[in-house]
Amino acid sequence: MTPAINYAKKHKIPITIHKYKHDSRAQAYGLEALEKLDLSPEQVYKTLVAQLDGGELAVAIVPVAKKLNLKLFAKACGSKKATMADKAVVQNATGYVLGGVSPLGQKKPLKTVIDSSAADCHSIFVSAGRRGLELELGPRKLLEATNGSFHSIC
């Protein structure tokens, strides 16, 4: 069990757990999940952590096949600027390694913005807190669980 799965169970968030054999040579973890689970690119989301201009960290959840627009993300967070957070900072703040950062069960809750494209999906896939492990859940359930917001951030 990972903190993300434990969090979902504790808060009675309906999830389905999907496992696949992670290839240590994979460079794009979300795209690896997409391939190995034979999913549509519109369903698989990556969890990114950025630092806002005041130093605060925030989470962006975006489709794996798209790129985060840092200007749109900063605006959605009520900030002027955002930069991708350093790997060590991400791991320390979330408790997860890169490629396994889940939006659920982080060490401390961070401001979360989910790309608005997720709102149109019946279910989406996000990391379950470990490479090779994905959670499938409804986007509105994820929104509630993270106290997040939907914005166009790609």
C-alpha beads as a LAMMPS data file, in Angstrom:
LAMMPS data file: protein, C-alpha beads

154 atoms
153 bonds

1 atom types
1 bond types

-500.0 500.0 xlo xhi
-500.0 500.0 ylo yhi
-500.0 500.0 zlo zhi

Masses

1 110.0

Atoms # bond

1 1 1 0.000 0.000 0.000
2 1 1 1.078 3.540 -0.702
3 1 1 0.041 6.726 1.143
4 1 1 -2.190 7.555 -1.868
5 1 1 -4.079 4.266 -1.667
6 1 1 -4.345 4.517 2.119
7 1 1 -5.660 8.080 1.787
8 1 1 -8.295 7.023 -0.757
9 1 1 -9.445 4.126 1.407
10 1 1 -9.531 6.207 4.596
11 1 1 -11.623 8.903 2.886
12 1 1 -13.825 6.364 1.077
13 1 1 -12.828 7.629 -2.373
14 1 1 -13.842 5.050 -4.980
15 1 1 -10.684 3.948 -6.813
16 1 1 -9.465 1.132 -8.994
17 1 1 -5.794 0.191 -8.707
18 1 1 -3.909 -0.705 -11.886
19 1 1 -0.438 -2.282 -11.829
20 1 1 2.128 -2.685 -14.583
21 1 1 5.769 -3.684 -14.690
22 1 1 7.800 -0.472 -14.611
23 1 1 10.806 -0.344 -16.934
24 1 1 13.666 1.460 -15.163
25 1 1 14.840 2.779 -18.546
26 1 1 11.548 4.633 -19.124
27 1 1 12.060 8.374 -19.365
28 1 1 8.426 9.502 -19.444
29 1 1 6.618 7.722 -16.621
30 1 1 3.119 8.843 -17.567
31 1 1 3.586 7.789 -21.170
32 1 1 4.853 4.428 -19.938
33 1 1 1.626 3.945 -17.952
34 1 1 -0.379 4.942 -21.018
35 1 1 1.359 2.299 -23.139
36 1 1 1.503 -0.523 -20.625
37 1 1 -2.125 -0.167 -19.541
38 1 1 -3.309 0.402 -23.128
39 1 1 -5.180 3.595 -22.293
40 1 1 -6.308 6.665 -24.180
41 1 1 -3.992 9.706 -23.814
42 1 1 -6.983 11.756 -22.651
43 1 1 -7.381 9.547 -19.564
44 1 1 -3.856 9.486 -18.119
45 1 1 -2.669 12.468 -16.077
46 1 1 0.709 13.370 -14.620
47 1 1 1.236 15.132 -11.311
48 1 1 3.703 18.009 -11.471
49 1 1 4.901 20.274 -8.676
50 1 1 5.788 23.907 -9.311
51 1 1 7.029 26.710 -7.132
52 1 1 5.056 29.944 -7.186
53 1 1 6.649 33.396 -6.976
54 1 1 6.112 33.572 -3.214
55 1 1 7.939 30.265 -2.690
56 1 1 4.750 28.254 -2.153
57 1 1 4.544 24.870 -3.866
58 1 1 1.507 23.892 -5.914
59 1 1 0.405 20.792 -7.821
60 1 1 -0.613 20.703 -11.476
61 1 1 -2.439 17.646 -12.811
62 1 1 -2.245 17.559 -16.609
63 1 1 -2.709 15.005 -19.403
64 1 1 0.502 13.034 -19.980
65 1 1 0.578 13.911 -23.675
66 1 1 0.377 17.661 -23.000
67 1 1 2.708 20.231 -21.501
68 1 1 1.984 22.429 -18.496
69 1 1 1.769 26.126 -19.354
70 1 1 3.459 27.750 -16.367
71 1 1 1.908 31.165 -17.059
72 1 1 -1.629 29.757 -17.087
73 1 1 -0.845 27.667 -14.016
74 1 1 0.527 30.661 -12.091
75 1 1 -2.579 32.675 -12.972
76 1 1 -4.848 29.816 -11.839
77 1 1 -2.959 29.792 -8.520
78 1 1 -3.306 33.567 -8.096
79 1 1 0.399 34.077 -8.640
80 1 1 2.439 36.059 -11.166
81 1 1 5.043 33.401 -11.914
82 1 1 5.650 29.665 -11.532
83 1 1 8.696 27.496 -12.156
84 1 1 9.080 23.741 -11.965
85 1 1 10.167 22.738 -8.472
86 1 1 13.524 21.082 -7.878
87 1 1 13.466 17.277 -7.694
88 1 1 14.678 17.193 -4.068
89 1 1 12.095 19.802 -3.047
90 1 1 9.320 17.772 -4.702
91 1 1 10.367 14.553 -2.987
92 1 1 10.698 16.256 0.405
93 1 1 7.353 18.077 0.170
94 1 1 5.278 15.201 -1.210
95 1 1 7.021 12.121 0.164
96 1 1 7.053 10.601 -3.332
97 1 1 9.801 10.011 -5.906
98 1 1 9.516 11.577 -9.348
99 1 1 7.457 9.375 -11.626
100 1 1 5.446 8.274 -8.617
101 1 1 4.117 11.571 -7.292
102 1 1 0.453 11.137 -6.508
103 1 1 -1.974 13.994 -5.926
104 1 1 -3.331 11.996 -2.951
105 1 1 -1.589 11.221 0.327
106 1 1 1.138 13.832 0.091
107 1 1 3.037 14.770 3.262
108 1 1 1.180 18.061 3.402
109 1 1 -1.707 19.222 1.217
110 1 1 -0.613 21.553 -1.577
111 1 1 -2.730 23.890 -3.669
112 1 1 -3.913 21.750 -6.590
113 1 1 -5.064 22.677 -10.083
114 1 1 -6.424 20.033 -12.442
115 1 1 -6.470 20.745 -16.167
116 1 1 -10.069 21.410 -17.189
117 1 1 -9.917 18.622 -19.794
118 1 1 -10.313 16.133 -16.921
119 1 1 -13.802 17.442 -16.169
120 1 1 -15.091 15.831 -19.377
121 1 1 -13.771 12.352 -18.498
122 1 1 -15.754 9.605 -16.788
123 1 1 -12.565 8.514 -15.029
124 1 1 -8.894 9.468 -15.109
125 1 1 -5.660 7.731 -14.132
126 1 1 -3.104 9.315 -11.803
127 1 1 -0.068 7.898 -10.046
128 1 1 -0.828 5.792 -7.005
129 1 1 2.437 6.819 -5.368
130 1 1 4.862 4.411 -6.983
131 1 1 6.171 3.846 -10.482
132 1 1 4.156 1.030 -12.044
133 1 1 1.025 1.765 -10.027
134 1 1 -1.912 3.908 -11.136
135 1 1 -5.206 4.948 -9.538
136 1 1 -8.349 5.242 -11.615
137 1 1 -10.962 7.575 -10.178
138 1 1 -13.558 10.129 -11.139
139 1 1 -12.142 13.610 -11.795
140 1 1 -14.698 15.245 -9.502
141 1 1 -13.705 12.875 -6.695
142 1 1 -10.080 13.905 -7.236
143 1 1 -11.132 17.549 -7.222
144 1 1 -12.913 17.088 -3.879
145 1 1 -10.106 15.010 -2.354
146 1 1 -7.448 17.603 -3.196
147 1 1 -9.666 20.627 -2.556
148 1 1 -8.502 21.628 -6.018
149 1 1 -9.889 23.561 -8.936
150 1 1 -10.327 22.990 -12.657
151 1 1 -8.533 25.436 -14.982
152 1 1 -7.123 25.324 -18.471
153 1 1 -3.393 25.010 -17.708
154 1 1 -1.953 23.306 -20.815

Bonds

1 1 1 2
2 1 2 3
3 1 3 4
4 1 4 5
5 1 5 6
6 1 6 7
7 1 7 8
8 1 8 9
9 1 9 10
10 1 10 11
11 1 11 12
12 1 12 13
13 1 13 14
14 1 14 15
15 1 15 16
16 1 16 17
17 1 17 18
18 1 18 19
19 1 19 20
20 1 20 21
21 1 21 22
22 1 22 23
23 1 23 24
24 1 24 25
25 1 25 26
26 1 26 27
27 1 27 28
28 1 28 29
29 1 29 30
30 1 30 31
31 1 31 32
32 1 32 33
33 1 33 34
34 1 34 35
35 1 35 36
36 1 36 37
37 1 37 38
38 1 38 39
39 1 39 40
40 1 40 41
41 1 41 42
42 1 42 43
43 1 43 44
44 1 44 45
45 1 45 46
46 1 46 47
47 1 47 48
48 1 48 49
49 1 49 50
50 1 50 51
51 1 51 52
52 1 52 53
53 1 53 54
54 1 54 55
55 1 55 56
56 1 56 57
57 1 57 58
58 1 58 59
59 1 59 60
60 1 60 61
61 1 61 62
62 1 62 63
63 1 63 64
64 1 64 65
65 1 65 66
66 1 66 67
67 1 67 68
68 1 68 69
69 1 69 70
70 1 70 71
71 1 71 72
72 1 72 73
73 1 73 74
74 1 74 75
75 1 75 76
76 1 76 77
77 1 77 78
78 1 78 79
79 1 79 80
80 1 80 81
81 1 81 82
82 1 82 83
83 1 83 84
84 1 84 85
85 1 85 86
86 1 86 87
87 1 87 88
88 1 88 89
89 1 89 90
90 1 90 91
91 1 91 92
92 1 92 93
93 1 93 94
94 1 94 95
95 1 95 96
96 1 96 97
97 1 97 98
98 1 98 99
99 1 99 100
100 1 100 101
101 1 101 102
102 1 102 103
103 1 103 104
104 1 104 105
105 1 105 106
106 1 106 107
107 1 107 108
108 1 108 109
109 1 109 110
110 1 110 111
111 1 111 112
112 1 112 113
113 1 113 114
114 1 114 115
115 1 115 116
116 1 116 117
117 1 117 118
118 1 118 119
119 1 119 120
120 1 120 121
121 1 121 122
122 1 122 123
123 1 123 124
124 1 124 125
125 1 125 126
126 1 126 127
127 1 127 128
128 1 128 129
129 1 129 130
130 1 130 131
131 1 131 132
132 1 132 133
133 1 133 134
134 1 134 135
135 1 135 136
136 1 136 137
137 1 137 138
138 1 138 139
139 1 139 140
140 1 140 141
141 1 141 142
142 1 142 143
143 1 143 144
144 1 144 145
145 1 145 146
146 1 146 147
147 1 147 148
148 1 148 149
149 1 149 150
150 1 150 151
151 1 151 152
152 1 152 153
153 1 153 154
